Amino acid sequence: MAGAGDDDIGVAGNGERFLITLDRVVFGLYHARSVADRPNHNAFIDAQNVNLGVQAMGWKLDFQRFRVYLRDKYGITRAFLFLGRIKQNEPLYQALRRYGYERVFKEVVTGKDGKIKGNVDAELVLQAMIEYPHYEQAVIVTSDGDFACLVRYLYEKGKLRAVLSPSHVHCSVLLRRAGKEKVMFFENLRGKLTYEAGRSTA
């Protein structure tokens, strides 16, 4: 039929073209449904706490591999990473963005002792509540007991997927009580998540 496009379902000039077009429609519907059926879980990560916890065990976390782990193990679609912003670390921040993290920065201050301070507790709790209507469940990544109230609230509302702590040794008792059976540790994942220069990410 003159003027009809190749993708018009109504054009049945031959059966083969009709079947190809119908197949495209079915595939499109299936793809849309599969995307809609995917879990929508968010992770909220206390970067400094995780870094210090992992370093205390004698290894360094590969944040690129960790992002893949969160996606595959917990169905994380959005991973919020909370950290203090230091000018000389800008290349690292850009890399974290490429890995798929949504970075939330806290302005840092230098104490009289010369140590840089940038506590992100308030920012993490606030972001978790801002996003609350938009995710099915949350994964909180920290060992800090200051997040016990947030974890307890999410648990009671059925919105807590997991609490991930680097180590059971350094995990707050308050956090364990709040998260109960949802508290997990990734200290045994050193071989999978440790950073090694030059190693490719699966």
N, CA and C atoms as a LAMMPS dump frame, in Angstrom:
ITEM: TIMESTEP
0
ITEM: NUMBER OF ATOMS
606
ITEM: BOX BOUNDS ff ff ff
-5.0000000000000000e+02 5.0000000000000000e+02
-5.0000000000000000e+02 5.0000000000000000e+02
-5.0000000000000000e+02 5.0000000000000000e+02
ITEM: ATOMS id mol type element x y z
1 1 1 N 0.864 -1.18 0
2 1 2 C 0 0 0
3 1 3 C 0.899 1.228 0
4 2 1 N 0.666 2.127 -0.89
5 2 2 C 1.492 3.318 -1.029
6 2 3 C 1.381 4.161 0.219
7 3 1 N 2.556 4.631 0.693
8 3 2 C 2.579 5.538 1.846
9 3 3 C 2.625 4.829 3.174
10 4 1 N 2.453 3.501 3.201
11 4 2 C 2.478 2.782 4.471
12 4 3 C 3.918 2.44 4.826
13 5 1 N 4.28 2.557 6.096
14 5 2 C 5.642 2.258 6.527
15 5 3 C 5.838 0.773 6.747
16 6 1 N 7.092 0.369 6.761
17 6 2 C 7.406 -1.047 6.944
18 6 3 C 6.958 -1.567 8.299
19 7 1 N 6.837 -0.689 9.291
20 7 2 C 6.492 -1.128 10.64
21 7 3 C 4.992 -1.045 10.924
22 8 1 N 4.183 -0.738 9.953
23 8 2 C 2.74 -0.649 10.165
24 8 3 C 2.146 -2.04 10.29
25 9 1 N 1.521 -2.326 11.441
26 9 2 C 0.939 -3.651 11.641
27 9 3 C -0.183 -3.903 10.651
28 10 1 N -0.916 -2.875 10.26
29 10 2 C -2.06 -3.052 9.366
30 10 3 C -1.671 -3.452 7.948
31 11 1 N -0.403 -3.333 7.601
32 11 2 C 0.026 -3.679 6.255
33 11 3 C 0.316 -5.168 6.211
34 12 1 N -0.46 -5.895 5.455
35 12 2 C -0.294 -7.341 5.344
36 12 3 C -0.026 -7.708 3.904
37 13 1 N 0.889 -6.951 3.27
38 13 2 C 1.229 -7.233 1.88
39 13 3 C 1.745 -8.638 1.727
40 14 1 N 2.473 -9.114 2.711
41 14 2 C 2.825 -10.525 2.763
42 14 3 C 2.893 -10.951 4.227
43 15 1 N 2.692 -12.222 4.451
44 15 2 C 2.617 -12.729 5.814
45 15 3 C 3.917 -12.578 6.569
46 16 1 N 5.037 -12.654 5.867
47 16 2 C 6.331 -12.583 6.532
48 16 3 C 6.545 -11.224 7.173
49 17 1 N 6.22 -10.146 6.421
50 17 2 C 6.404 -8.809 6.961
51 17 3 C 5.499 -8.594 8.157
52 18 1 N 4.308 -9.108 8.109
53 18 2 C 3.36 -8.956 9.216
54 18 3 C 3.901 -9.642 10.475
55 19 1 N 4.47 -10.862 10.305
56 19 2 C 4.978 -11.602 11.455
57 19 3 C 6.194 -10.907 12.072
58 20 1 N 7.047 -10.349 11.216
59 20 2 C 8.217 -9.635 11.716
60 20 3 C 7.787 -8.429 12.541
61 21 1 N 6.807 -7.698 12.015
62 21 2 C 6.315 -6.513 12.721
63 21 3 C 5.666 -6.9 14.041
64 22 1 N 4.867 -7.962 14.025
65 22 2 C 4.202 -8.429 15.238
66 22 3 C 5.225 -8.883 16.274
67 23 1 N 6.275 -9.523 15.791
68 23 2 C 7.33 -9.969 16.694
69 23 3 C 7.996 -8.787 17.386
70 24 1 N 8.188 -7.686 16.639
71 24 2 C 8.775 -6.489 17.237
72 24 3 C 7.892 -5.937 18.344
73 25 1 N 6.593 -5.938 18.108
74 25 2 C 5.658 -5.422 19.104
75 25 3 C 5.692 -6.288 20.359
76 26 1 N 5.682 -7.609 20.177
77 26 2 C 5.703 -8.527 21.32
78 26 3 C 6.995 -8.342 22.12
79 27 1 N 8.119 -8.218 21.396
80 27 2 C 9.401 -8.014 22.082
81 27 3 C 9.388 -6.711 22.878
82 28 1 N 8.832 -5.652 22.289
83 28 2 C 8.767 -4.368 22.972
84 28 3 C 7.941 -4.444 24.239
85 29 1 N 6.803 -5.146 24.179
86 29 2 C 5.96 -5.3 25.361
87 29 3 C 6.665 -6.115 26.429
88 30 1 N 7.369 -7.166 26.016
89 30 2 C 8.088 -8.016 26.968
90 30 3 C 9.203 -7.229 27.646
91 31 1 N 9.939 -6.429 26.851
92 31 2 C 11.037 -5.655 27.405
93 31 3 C 10.516 -4.629 28.409
94 32 1 N 9.421 -3.952 28.057
95 32 2 C 8.843 -2.953 28.959
96 32 3 C 8.393 -3.6 30.259
97 33 1 N 7.808 -4.803 30.163
98 33 2 C 7.347 -5.485 31.362
99 33 3 C 8.516 -5.924 32.225
100 34 1 N 9.602 -6.436 31.593
101 34 2 C 10.754 -6.9 32.352
102 34 3 C 11.416 -5.751 33.096
103 35 1 N 11.464 -4.57 32.48
104 35 2 C 12.029 -3.395 33.147
105 35 3 C 11.169 -3.001 34.327
106 36 1 N 9.846 -3.031 34.136
107 36 2 C 8.921 -2.645 35.199
108 36 3 C 8.981 -3.619 36.369
109 37 1 N 9.319 -4.9 36.096
110 37 2 C 9.346 -5.921 37.136
111 37 3 C 10.652 -5.938 37.928
112 38 1 N 11.635 -5.19 37.491
113 38 2 C 12.896 -5.176 38.208
114 38 3 C 12.719 -4.531 39.583
115 39 1 N 13.461 -5.029 40.586
116 39 2 C 13.37 -4.416 41.917
117 39 3 C 13.913 -2.995 41.898
118 40 1 N 13.392 -2.183 42.791
119 40 2 C 13.838 -0.785 42.882
120 40 3 C 14.297 -0.531 44.31
121 41 1 N 15.528 -0.925 44.579
122 41 2 C 16.097 -0.752 45.905
123 41 3 C 17.227 0.271 45.857
124 42 1 N 17.357 1.051 46.92
125 42 2 C 18.401 2.076 47.001
126 42 3 C 19.419 1.728 48.095
127 43 1 N 20.659 2.114 47.865
128 43 2 C 21.701 1.957 48.884
129 43 3 C 22.162 3.329 49.352
130 44 1 N 22.409 3.441 50.648
131 44 2 C 22.883 4.679 51.251
132 44 3 C 24.175 4.338 51.999
133 45 1 N 25.293 4.88 51.514
134 45 2 C 26.615 4.402 51.92
135 45 3 C 27.397 5.488 52.65
136 46 1 N 27.812 5.192 53.858
137 46 2 C 28.674 6.062 54.65
138 46 3 C 30.116 5.763 54.228
139 47 1 N 30.623 6.529 53.268
140 47 2 C 31.892 6.192 52.615
141 47 3 C 33.068 6.135 53.586
142 48 1 N 33.202 7.133 54.449
143 48 2 C 34.343 7.163 55.356
144 48 3 C 34.306 6 56.337
145 49 1 N 33.127 5.717 56.868
146 49 2 C 32.992 4.617 57.815
147 49 3 C 33.363 3.289 57.163
148 50 1 N 32.911 3.105 55.932
149 50 2 C 33.221 1.872 55.213
150 50 3 C 34.714 1.782 54.925
151 51 1 N 35.302 2.887 54.474
152 51 2 C 36.738 2.906 54.184
153 51 3 C 37.564 2.542 55.408
154 52 1 N 37.269 3.182 56.528
155 52 2 C 38.015 2.931 57.751
156 52 3 C 37.819 1.499 58.236
157 53 1 N 36.594 0.999 58.101
158 53 2 C 36.311 -0.364 58.541
159 53 3 C 37.066 -1.407 57.738
160 54 1 N 37.119 -1.196 56.434
161 54 2 C 37.837 -2.127 55.558
162 54 3 C 39.338 -2.031 55.787
163 55 1 N 39.856 -0.814 55.92
164 55 2 C 41.291 -0.632 56.146
165 55 3 C 41.735 -1.257 57.464
166 56 1 N 40.844 -1.25 58.457
167 56 2 C 41.171 -1.868 59.745
168 56 3 C 41.376 -3.373 59.608
169 57 1 N 40.807 -3.95 58.548
170 57 2 C 40.973 -5.386 58.293
171 57 3 C 42.156 -5.665 57.369
172 58 1 N 42.846 -4.583 56.939
173 58 2 C 44.055 -4.761 56.167
174 58 3 C 43.901 -4.832 54.674
175 59 1 N 42.77 -4.343 54.149
176 59 2 C 42.604 -4.318 52.699
177 59 3 C 41.849 -3.069 52.271
178 60 1 N 41.775 -2.872 50.972
179 60 2 C 41.16 -1.68 50.399
180 60 3 C 39.974 -2.077 49.527
181 61 1 N 38.853 -1.405 49.722
182 61 2 C 37.636 -1.732 48.982
183 61 3 C 37.699 -1.227 47.547
184 62 1 N 37.364 -2.089 46.608
185 62 2 C 37.23 -1.696 45.202
186 62 3 C 35.793 -1.208 45.008
187 63 1 N 35.617 0.111 44.925
188 63 2 C 34.274 0.676 44.86
189 63 3 C 33.56 0.332 43.553
190 64 1 N 34.307 0.098 42.5
191 64 2 C 33.673 -0.302 41.247
192 64 3 C 33.068 -1.697 41.382
193 65 1 N 33.814 -2.603 41.947
194 65 2 C 33.307 -3.959 42.16
195 65 3 C 32.183 -3.969 43.198
196 66 1 N 32.301 -3.095 44.173
197 66 2 C 31.264 -3.026 45.203
198 66 3 C 29.938 -2.58 44.607
199 67 1 N 29.987 -1.648 43.66
200 67 2 C 28.746 -1.203 43.004
201 67 3 C 28.1 -2.35 42.237
202 68 1 N 28.914 -3.158 41.562
203 68 2 C 28.393 -4.32 40.841
204 68 3 C 27.792 -5.323 41.829
205 69 1 N 28.468 -5.512 42.948
206 69 2 C 27.974 -6.428 43.985
207 69 3 C 26.613 -5.979 44.518
208 70 1 N 26.478 -4.699 44.792
209 70 2 C 25.205 -4.179 45.286
210 70 3 C 24.082 -4.404 44.273
211 71 1 N 24.393 -4.222 43.019
212 71 2 C 23.39 -4.426 41.966
213 71 3 C 22.978 -5.889 41.867
214 72 1 N 23.966 -6.768 41.827
215 72 2 C 23.683 -8.185 41.6
216 72 3 C 23.113 -8.878 42.831
217 73 1 N 23.609 -8.554 44.003
218 73 2 C 23.193 -9.236 45.233
219 73 3 C 21.907 -8.657 45.814
220 74 1 N 21.752 -7.34 45.759
221 74 2 C 20.636 -6.688 46.447
222 74 3 C 19.684 -5.933 45.518
223 75 1 N 19.922 -5.991 44.22
224 75 2 C 19.026 -5.323 43.281
225 75 3 C 19.052 -3.816 43.4
226 76 1 N 20.209 -3.242 43.713
227 76 2 C 20.321 -1.795 43.924
228 76 3 C 20.305 -1.062 42.586
229 77 1 N 19.337 -0.179 42.432
230 77 2 C 19.244 0.626 41.216
231 77 3 C 19.896 1.995 41.392
232 78 1 N 19.857 2.523 42.617
233 78 2 C 20.503 3.807 42.902
234 78 3 C 21.343 3.651 44.159
235 79 1 N 22.613 4.062 44.061
236 79 2 C 23.527 3.954 45.192
237 79 3 C 24.033 5.349 45.549
238 80 1 N 23.609 5.844 46.701
239 80 2 C 24.01 7.167 47.165
240 80 3 C 25.251 7.025 48.05
241 81 1 N 26.305 7.725 47.676
242 81 2 C 27.568 7.657 48.401
243 81 3 C 27.819 8.992 49.091
244 82 1 N 27.922 8.972 50.41
245 82 2 C 28.054 10.19 51.208
246 82 3 C 29.505 10.345 51.667
247 83 1 N 30.098 11.491 51.337
248 83 2 C 31.507 11.694 51.643
249 83 3 C 31.85 13.175 51.723
250 84 1 N 32.909 13.469 52.448
251 84 2 C 33.406 14.827 52.515
252 84 3 C 34.156 15.163 51.232
253 85 1 N 34.084 16.418 50.828
254 85 2 C 34.716 16.82 49.565
255 85 3 C 36.053 17.506 49.84
256 86 1 N 37.111 16.906 49.277
257 86 2 C 38.457 17.441 49.389
258 86 3 C 38.98 17.693 47.984
259 87 1 N 39.498 18.875 47.758
260 87 2 C 39.852 19.308 46.404
261 87 3 C 40.773 18.331 45.687
262 88 1 N 41.777 17.82 46.363
263 88 2 C 42.744 16.952 45.7
264 88 3 C 42.185 15.58 45.337
265 89 1 N 40.976 15.289 45.794
266 89 2 C 40.359 13.993 45.495
267 89 3 C 39.387 14.038 44.316
268 90 1 N 39.382 15.131 43.568
269 90 2 C 38.431 15.271 42.463
270 90 3 C 38.502 14.128 41.444
271 91 1 N 39.701 13.645 41.073
272 91 2 C 39.739 12.5 40.139
273 91 3 C 39.006 11.273 40.688
274 92 1 N 39.119 11.051 41.991
275 92 2 C 38.409 9.937 42.623
276 92 3 C 36.905 10.134 42.532
277 93 1 N 36.442 11.35 42.774
278 93 2 C 35.01 11.626 42.723
279 93 3 C 34.448 11.39 41.324
280 94 1 N 35.21 11.751 40.31
281 94 2 C 34.773 11.525 38.935
282 94 3 C 34.708 10.038 38.625
283 95 1 N 35.658 9.286 39.145
284 95 2 C 35.651 7.837 38.942
285 95 3 C 34.43 7.206 39.612
286 96 1 N 34.107 7.665 40.8
287 96 2 C 32.941 7.136 41.511
288 96 3 C 31.655 7.392 40.734
289 97 1 N 31.576 8.554 40.101
290 97 2 C 30.416 8.853 39.269
291 97 3 C 30.327 7.881 38.097
292 98 1 N 31.462 7.606 37.471
293 98 2 C 31.476 6.665 36.35
294 98 3 C 31.08 5.259 36.788
295 99 1 N 31.406 4.913 38.017
296 99 2 C 31.063 3.58 38.517
297 99 3 C 29.571 3.426 38.774
298 100 1 N 28.854 4.554 38.82
299 100 2 C 27.413 4.48 39.006
300 100 3 C 26.903 4.967 40.345
301 101 1 N 27.762 5.651 41.113
302 101 2 C 27.319 6.194 42.4
303 101 3 C 26.753 7.597 42.227
304 102 1 N 25.748 7.905 43.013
305 102 2 C 25.242 9.268 43.116
306 102 3 C 25.892 9.871 44.358
307 103 1 N 26.823 10.771 44.136
308 103 2 C 27.637 11.309 45.22
309 103 3 C 26.91 12.442 45.939
310 104 1 N 26.923 12.384 47.26
311 104 2 C 26.36 13.452 48.08
312 104 3 C 27.493 13.967 48.962
313 105 1 N 27.892 15.209 48.721
314 105 2 C 29.071 15.753 49.383
315 105 3 C 28.723 16.543 50.641
316 106 1 N 29.643 16.471 51.589
317 106 2 C 29.566 17.262 52.812
318 106 3 C 30.796 18.153 52.861
319 107 1 N 30.59 19.423 53.143
320 107 2 C 31.738 20.314 53.294
321 107 3 C 32.544 19.886 54.517
322 108 1 N 33.836 19.898 54.356
323 108 2 C 34.699 19.456 55.448
324 108 3 C 35.34 20.652 56.142
325 109 1 N 35.738 20.439 57.381
326 109 2 C 36.455 21.459 58.149
327 109 3 C 37.719 20.823 58.711
328 110 1 N 38.726 21.633 58.914
329 110 2 C 39.971 21.148 59.478
330 110 3 C 40.056 21.552 60.941
331 111 1 N 40.193 20.569 61.804
332 111 2 C 40.255 20.828 63.227
333 111 3 C 41.601 21.385 63.653
334 112 1 N 41.702 21.775 64.908
335 112 2 C 42.951 22.333 65.44
336 112 3 C 44.082 21.319 65.392
337 113 1 N 43.703 20.046 65.401
338 113 2 C 44.711 18.996 65.338
339 113 3 C 45.151 18.701 63.913
340 114 1 N 44.55 19.435 62.93
341 114 2 C 44.917 19.236 61.533
342 114 3 C 44.127 18.159 60.827
343 115 1 N 43.276 17.461 61.566
344 115 2 C 42.483 16.402 60.966
345 115 3 C 41.263 16.977 60.256
346 116 1 N 40.95 16.389 59.111
347 116 2 C 39.8 16.832 58.326
348 116 3 C 38.546 16.115 58.821
349 117 1 N 37.501 16.894 59.054
350 117 2 C 36.257 16.317 59.566
351 117 3 C 35.103 16.634 58.621
352 118 1 N 34.274 15.616 58.382
353 118 2 C 33.108 15.801 57.516
354 118 3 C 32.06 14.753 57.797
355 119 1 N 31.415 14.859 58.942
356 119 2 C 30.418 13.872 59.346
357 119 3 C 29.197 13.942 58.437
358 120 1 N 28.8 12.795 57.862
359 120 2 C 27.72 12.786 56.872
360 120 3 C 26.415 12.207 57.414
361 121 1 N 26.333 11.998 58.718
362 121 2 C 25.168 11.318 59.295
363 121 3 C 23.85 11.992 58.922
364 122 1 N 23.78 13.301 59.118
365 122 2 C 22.532 14.021 58.859
366 122 3 C 22.155 13.949 57.391
367 123 1 N 23.152 14.07 56.499
368 123 2 C 22.882 14.032 55.056
369 123 3 C 22.344 12.674 54.632
370 124 1 N 22.914 11.611 55.187
371 124 2 C 22.463 10.267 54.812
372 124 3 C 21.031 10.018 55.265
373 125 1 N 20.735 10.363 56.504
374 125 2 C 19.374 10.162 57.016
375 125 3 C 18.373 10.993 56.226
376 126 1 N 18.716 12.235 55.943
377 126 2 C 17.818 13.112 55.194
378 126 3 C 17.55 12.55 53.799
379 127 1 N 18.596 12.11 53.109
380 127 2 C 18.424 11.588 51.75
381 127 3 C 17.59 10.311 51.751
382 128 1 N 17.8 9.479 52.758
383 128 2 C 17.022 8.237 52.853
384 128 3 C 15.53 8.53 53.012
385 129 1 N 15.205 9.611 53.71
386 129 2 C 13.803 9.96 53.901
387 129 3 C 13.24 10.714 52.701
388 130 1 N 14.063 11.512 52.025
389 130 2 C 13.607 12.187 50.812
390 130 3 C 13.233 11.154 49.745
391 131 1 N 14.059 10.121 49.627
392 131 2 C 13.832 9.096 48.618
393 131 3 C 12.842 8.028 49.061
394 132 1 N 12.42 8.065 50.304
395 132 2 C 11.578 7.019 50.904
396 132 3 C 10.397 6.584 50.035
397 133 1 N 9.648 7.519 49.435
398 133 2 C 8.493 7.073 48.618
399 133 3 C 8.89 6.416 47.299
400 134 1 N 10.149 6.537 46.908
401 134 2 C 10.552 6.141 45.567
402 134 3 C 11.282 4.801 45.496
403 135 1 N 11.624 4.22 46.648
404 135 2 C 12.281 2.906 46.609
405 135 3 C 11.44 1.881 47.365
406 136 1 N 11.638 0.617 46.971
407 136 2 C 10.938 -0.471 47.65
408 136 3 C 11.584 -0.757 49.004
409 137 1 N 12.905 -0.929 48.977
410 137 2 C 13.644 -1.167 50.213
411 137 3 C 15.014 -0.489 50.127
412 138 1 N 15.63 -0.32 51.304
413 138 2 C 16.922 0.362 51.368
414 138 3 C 17.985 -0.543 51.964
415 139 1 N 19.194 -0.364 51.479
416 139 2 C 20.377 -0.988 52.066
417 139 3 C 21.211 0.131 52.679
418 140 1 N 21.493 0.024 53.97
419 140 2 C 22.306 1.016 54.671
420 140 3 C 23.696 0.409 54.873
421 141 1 N 24.719 1.097 54.382
422 141 2 C 26.08 0.563 54.441
423 141 3 C 26.894 1.389 55.432
424 142 1 N 27.103 0.833 56.612
425 142 2 C 27.816 1.517 57.686
426 142 3 C 27.996 0.563 58.859
427 143 1 N 28.832 0.977 59.806
428 143 2 C 28.943 0.277 61.097
429 143 3 C 28.561 1.203 62.244
430 144 1 N 28.157 2.41 61.9
431 144 2 C 27.941 3.495 62.857
432 144 3 C 26.589 3.372 63.561
433 145 1 N 26.631 3.339 64.89
434 145 2 C 25.407 3.243 65.68
435 145 3 C 24.524 4.464 65.605
436 146 1 N 25.054 5.584 65.098
437 146 2 C 24.234 6.794 64.958
438 146 3 C 23.087 6.589 63.971
439 147 1 N 23.184 5.561 63.136
440 147 2 C 22.123 5.286 62.167
441 147 3 C 21.098 4.28 62.687
442 148 1 N 21.198 3.92 63.943
443 148 2 C 20.289 2.916 64.502
444 148 3 C 18.825 3.353 64.412
445 149 1 N 18.562 4.642 64.639
446 149 2 C 17.176 5.116 64.593
447 149 3 C 16.606 4.996 63.185
448 150 1 N 17.397 5.324 62.177
449 150 2 C 16.955 5.184 60.789
450 150 3 C 16.722 3.724 60.45
451 151 1 N 17.655 2.877 60.829
452 151 2 C 17.541 1.444 60.545
453 151 3 C 16.312 0.851 61.23
454 152 1 N 16.069 1.248 62.47
455 152 2 C 14.914 0.747 63.209
456 152 3 C 13.613 1.16 62.52
457 153 1 N 13.537 2.39 62.081
458 153 2 C 12.329 2.885 61.407
459 153 3 C 12.084 2.125 60.107
460 154 1 N 13.13 1.962 59.299
461 154 2 C 12.986 1.241 58.033
462 154 3 C 12.59 -0.208 58.274
463 155 1 N 13.157 -0.8 59.301
464 155 2 C 12.832 -2.19 59.634
465 155 3 C 11.356 -2.328 60.002
466 156 1 N 10.867 -1.437 60.852
467 156 2 C 9.471 -1.498 61.302
468 156 3 C 8.491 -1.266 60.165
469 157 1 N 8.899 -0.497 59.149
470 157 2 C 8.042 -0.202 58.015
471 157 3 C 8.186 -1.224 56.88
472 158 1 N 9.041 -2.224 57.087
473 158 2 C 9.255 -3.217 56.041
474 158 3 C 10.058 -2.693 54.867
475 159 1 N 10.813 -1.625 55.093
476 159 2 C 11.567 -0.985 54.005
477 159 3 C 13.074 -1.237 54.105
478 160 1 N 13.488 -2.067 55.035
479 160 2 C 14.911 -2.34 55.191
480 160 3 C 15.266 -3.649 54.494
481 161 1 N 16.112 -3.546 53.484
482 161 2 C 16.575 -4.751 52.789
483 161 3 C 17.774 -5.358 53.511
484 162 1 N 18.704 -4.508 53.927
485 162 2 C 19.87 -5.007 54.65
486 162 3 C 20.652 -3.855 55.252
487 163 1 N 21.414 -4.17 56.271
488 163 2 C 22.464 -3.297 56.773
489 163 3 C 23.772 -4.008 56.465
490 164 1 N 24.652 -3.357 55.725
491 164 2 C 25.94 -3.942 55.379
492 164 3 C 27.033 -3.261 56.179
493 165 1 N 27.737 -4.039 56.961
494 165 2 C 28.833 -3.534 57.76
495 165 3 C 30.121 -4.234 57.317
496 166 1 N 31.221 -3.503 57.25
497 166 2 C 32.469 -4.141 56.844
498 166 3 C 32.867 -5.307 57.748
499 167 1 N 32.657 -5.156 59.063
500 167 2 C 33.155 -6.169 59.996
501 167 3 C 32.243 -6.311 61.206
502 168 1 N 32.057 -7.544 61.653
503 168 2 C 31.241 -7.773 62.847
504 168 3 C 31.948 -7.246 64.092
505 169 1 N 33.274 -7.144 64.037
506 169 2 C 34.049 -6.678 65.185
507 169 3 C 33.777 -5.208 65.473
508 170 1 N 33.669 -4.393 64.401
509 170 2 C 33.528 -2.952 64.567
510 170 3 C 32.085 -2.463 64.407
511 171 1 N 31.168 -3.365 64.183
512 171 2 C 29.764 -2.96 63.992
513 171 3 C 29.12 -2.615 65.327
514 172 1 N 28.452 -1.484 65.372
515 172 2 C 27.81 -1.013 66.594
516 172 3 C 26.75 -1.989 67.101
517 173 1 N 26.724 -2.167 68.407
518 173 2 C 25.704 -3.011 69.031
519 173 3 C 24.317 -2.423 68.784
520 174 1 N 24.199 -1.093 68.83
521 174 2 C 22.917 -0.428 68.594
522 174 3 C 22.423 -0.704 67.175
523 175 1 N 23.337 -0.708 66.23
524 175 2 C 22.972 -0.977 64.837
525 175 3 C 22.51 -2.413 64.673
526 176 1 N 23.18 -3.328 65.345
527 176 2 C 22.786 -4.751 65.271
528 176 3 C 21.396 -4.967 65.867
529 177 1 N 21.132 -4.306 66.974
530 177 2 C 19.822 -4.46 67.621
531 177 3 C 18.712 -3.913 66.731
532 178 1 N 18.985 -2.804 66.059
533 178 2 C 17.974 -2.172 65.217
534 178 3 C 17.715 -2.971 63.95
535 179 1 N 18.781 -3.502 63.347
536 179 2 C 18.637 -4.218 62.086
537 179 3 C 18.339 -5.696 62.226
538 180 1 N 18.583 -6.246 63.404
539 180 2 C 18.295 -7.657 63.704
540 180 3 C 18.881 -8.584 62.64
541 181 1 N 18.039 -9.437 62.068
542 181 2 C 18.533 -10.44 61.109
543 181 3 C 18.934 -9.833 59.768
544 182 1 N 18.674 -8.554 59.592
545 182 2 C 19.01 -7.89 58.334
546 182 3 C 20.468 -7.409 58.283
547 183 1 N 21.179 -7.511 59.395
548 183 2 C 22.563 -7.039 59.448
549 183 3 C 23.492 -8.087 58.825
550 184 1 N 24.253 -7.667 57.833
551 184 2 C 25.177 -8.541 57.12
552 184 3 C 26.578 -7.929 57.164
553 185 1 N 27.573 -8.772 56.928
554 185 2 C 28.966 -8.312 56.932
555 185 3 C 29.65 -8.758 55.643
556 186 1 N 30.52 -7.887 55.112
557 186 2 C 31.217 -8.294 53.898
558 186 3 C 32.71 -8.512 54.134
559 187 1 N 33.057 -8.848 55.373
560 187 2 C 34.456 -9.139 55.7
561 187 3 C 34.955 -10.404 55.01
562 188 1 N 34.032 -11.323 54.696
563 188 2 C 34.43 -12.561 54.029
564 188 3 C 34.471 -12.423 52.513
565 189 1 N 34.231 -11.212 52.012
566 189 2 C 34.223 -10.981 50.565
567 189 3 C 35.51 -10.304 50.089
568 190 1 N 36.545 -10.425 50.876
569 190 2 C 37.808 -9.756 50.533
570 190 3 C 38.295 -10.145 49.138
571 191 1 N 38.244 -11.423 48.816
572 191 2 C 38.722 -11.871 47.512
573 191 3 C 37.92 -11.303 46.358
574 192 1 N 36.658 -10.998 46.618
575 192 2 C 35.764 -10.491 45.573
576 192 3 C 35.774 -8.98 45.473
577 193 1 N 35.968 -8.302 46.602
578 193 2 C 35.797 -6.845 46.64
579 193 3 C 37.068 -6.059 46.903
580 194 1 N 38.168 -6.73 47.121
581 194 2 C 39.405 -5.993 47.4
582 194 3 C 39.924 -5.307 46.144
583 195 1 N 40.524 -4.141 46.352
584 195 2 C 41.073 -3.385 45.225
585 195 3 C 42.463 -3.887 44.884
586 196 1 N 42.662 -4.167 43.592
587 196 2 C 43.97 -4.554 43.093
588 196 3 C 44.222 -3.77 41.816
589 197 1 N 45.265 -2.991 41.809
590 197 2 C 45.574 -2.172 40.64
591 197 3 C 45.722 -3.018 39.402
592 198 1 N 45.031 -2.621 38.342
593 198 2 C 45.135 -3.326 37.072
594 198 3 C 44.152 -4.461 36.896
595 199 1 N 43.408 -4.819 37.972
596 199 2 C 42.446 -5.904 37.836
597 199 3 C 41.185 -5.387 37.176
598 200 1 N 40.69 -6.1 36.188
599 200 2 C 39.475 -5.689 35.479
600 200 3 C 38.265 -6.017 36.318
601 201 1 N 37.193 -5.239 36.088
602 201 2 C 35.949 -5.461 36.82
603 201 3 C 34.999 -6.294 35.984
604 202 1 N 34.438 -7.328 36.602
605 202 2 C 33.507 -8.203 35.883
606 202 3 C 32.193 -7.506 35.648
